[in-house]
Amino acid sequence: MNVAVVLYTSDLRVHDHPPLRAALSSCDQVVPLFVRDRAPAAGFASPNRLAFLADCLADLDASLRERGGRLVVRSGDPVAEVTALARECDADEVHTAAGVSGYAHAREERLRAALEAEGRRLHVHDAVVTAVAPGAAVPAGSDHFAVFTPYLRRWADLPPRPVAAAPRTVRVPEGIGSEPLPDRAAVTGTSPGLARGGERRARRLLTDWLRSGITRYEEVHDDLAGDATSRLSPHLHFGTLSAAEAVQRSRAAGGPGAEAFVRQLCWRDFHHQVLAARPAAARADYRARQDRWRTGRAAEEEVEAWKQGRTGYPLVDAAMRQLRHEGWMHNRGRLVAASFLAKTLYVDWRIGARHFQDLLVDGDVANNQLNWQWVAGTGTDTRPNRVLNPVRQGLKYDPRGAYVHRWIPELADLPAPRVHEPWLLPAAERARFDYPEPLIGLADGLDRFRQGRGLG
């Protein structure tokens, strides 16, 4: 019997899984493999993502067992572990999903060379992690789109790839050893409100979203207190949900809400195609602006206050406290918190991106780093001087103050709109709140930003 190995990475599902389907079509038996890669660049080096990963692997193993198979888990360097397993089960071929980061590209090349040296083949499948493969939509004369709107038009015109059903049967060779599945309970340092992972949860969440949430998405997706977003981003990051299936089922739902949601899924693909073409954007400015970011003790103290949700700007602090508690943050909160650090405090976006990456369960290097660059003005945005005023943002997107009240109990008795400006209260009234004075006046922060950019 011929055997294939399926290397799982960020595609932890059985539904709409092209590598698994291709392996089952070409070989009699398949070894589904996940390698616990300890390298930070692999993307799992945070307690929240390790805990979520444990859920995902347990669910994937259960789904494979329902089909007669099982998940094999190994630890170490993926190239060494895959080649050793291929040798162990005499696999002719290995199937895996294409990645977009520099680390993923290097891993694929090393794996291809190692397998070919032993007479085996590596098959890398596109459009598994994304809805559209990064190289499928490119402008004339370039390897990627640097502006979103023309990318959206090209992306929307591409014919969708067929969504594959989950296989009925998965046959795994006898005698293939596996480490125990990781245990979520063994992971320490997780956020108290961290969501659960796994494909079955992802599919239920998508179905519920399409039934009751997507209709009003265009109207309410920025409502911070309403929390009217899909909450699907962790599942898209871990691949427990197929982005291609999410796009196609959303389009089938129809309406303005579905159109707005699909646009957000396109943004995800946009960032992936930028990173695939420019891997250095994970750590370097996509468009250098000659920023002279603040450093020194004062800046370090302000960064720590920002991380703890103690800046004195209620919307920023509420967002940062949600991040710490849930390992997730509302998208509008992400924009405001990031703008405050990079534009008002004028601190290097990489410091903020690293903190987000430490806590976000959906900490995707493409979306996290490139959204931070968008806010900081060093990315693909054609308006690099955009600044989000946290007070105005709070009055617009949290007009009743409910989001701030939820995450900053010190201000729970302070009504809107004053909850967004507690420092303006008379001193006698302000004294009853255990809440800090603002780190810096907005006018001072914007002046600091202009001077740093040489804007006068």
Stockholm file with secondary structure:
# STOCKHOLM 1.0

chainA/1-456         MNVAVVLYTSDLRVHDHPPLRAALSSCDQVVPLFVRDRAPAAGFASPNRLAFLADCLADLDASLRERGGRLVVRSGDPVAEVTALARECDADEVHTAAGVSGYAHAREERLRAALEAEGRRLHVHDAVVTAVAPGAAVPAGSDHFAVFTPYLRRWADLPPRPVAAAPRTVRVPEGIGSEPLPDRAAVTGTSPGLARGGERRARRLLTDWLRSGITRYEEVHDDLAGDATSRLSPHLHFGTLSAAEAVQRSRAAGGPGAEAFVRQLCWRDFHHQVLAARPAAARADYRARQDRWRTGRAAEEEVEAWKQGRTGYPLVDAAMRQLRHEGWMHNRGRLVAASFLAKTLYVDWRIGARHFQDLLVDGDVANNQLNWQWVAGTGTDTRPNRVLNPVRQGLKYDPRGAYVHRWIPELADLPAPRVHEPWLLPAAERARFDYPEPLIGLADGLDRFRQGRGLG
#=GR chainA/1-456 SS CCEEEEEESSCCCSTTCHHHHHHHHHCSEEEEEEEECCCGGGSCCSHHHHHHHHHHHHHHHHHHHHTTCCCEEEESCHHHHHHHHHHHHTCSEEEEECCCSHHHHHHHHHHHHHHHTTTCEEEEESSSSSSSCTTTSCCTTSSSCSSHHHHHHHHHHSCCCCCCCCCSCCCCCTTCCCCCCCCGGGCCSCCTTCCCCCHHHHHHHHHHIIIIIGGGHHHHTTCTTTTCSCCCHHHHHHTSSCHHHHHHHHHHHCSHHHHHHHHHHHHHHHHHHHHHHCGGGGTSCSSCCCCCCCCSHHHHHHHHHHHHTCSSCHHHHHHHHHHHHHSCCCHHHHHHHHHIIIIISCCCHHHHHHHHHHHCTTCCHHHHHHHHHHHHTSSSCSCTTCCCCHHHHHHHHCTTCHHHHHHCGGGTTSCTTGGGCGGGSCHHHHTTSCCCCCSSCHHHHHHHHHHHHTCC
#=GC SS_cons         CCEEEEEESSCCCSTTCHHHHHHHHHCSEEEEEEEECCCGGGSCCSHHHHHHHHHHHHHHHHHHHHTTCCCEEEESCHHHHHHHHHHHHTCSEEEEECCCSHHHHHHHHHHHHHHHTTTCEEEEESSSSSSSCTTTSCCTTSSSCSSHHHHHHHHHHSCCCCCCCCCSCCCCCTTCCCCCCCCGGGCCSCCTTCCCCCHHHHHHHHHHIIIIIGGGHHHHTTCTTTTCSCCCHHHHHHTSSCHHHHHHHHHHHCSHHHHHHHHHHHHHHHHHHHHHHCGGGGTSCSSCCCCCCCCSHHHHHHHHHHHHTCSSCHHHHHHHHHHHHHSCCCHHHHHHHHHIIIIISCCCHHHHHHHHHHHCTTCCHHHHHHHHHHHHTSSSCSCTTCCCCHHHHHHHHCTTCHHHHHHCGGGTTSCTTGGGCGGGSCHHHHTTSCCCCCSSCHHHHHHHHHHHHTCC
//
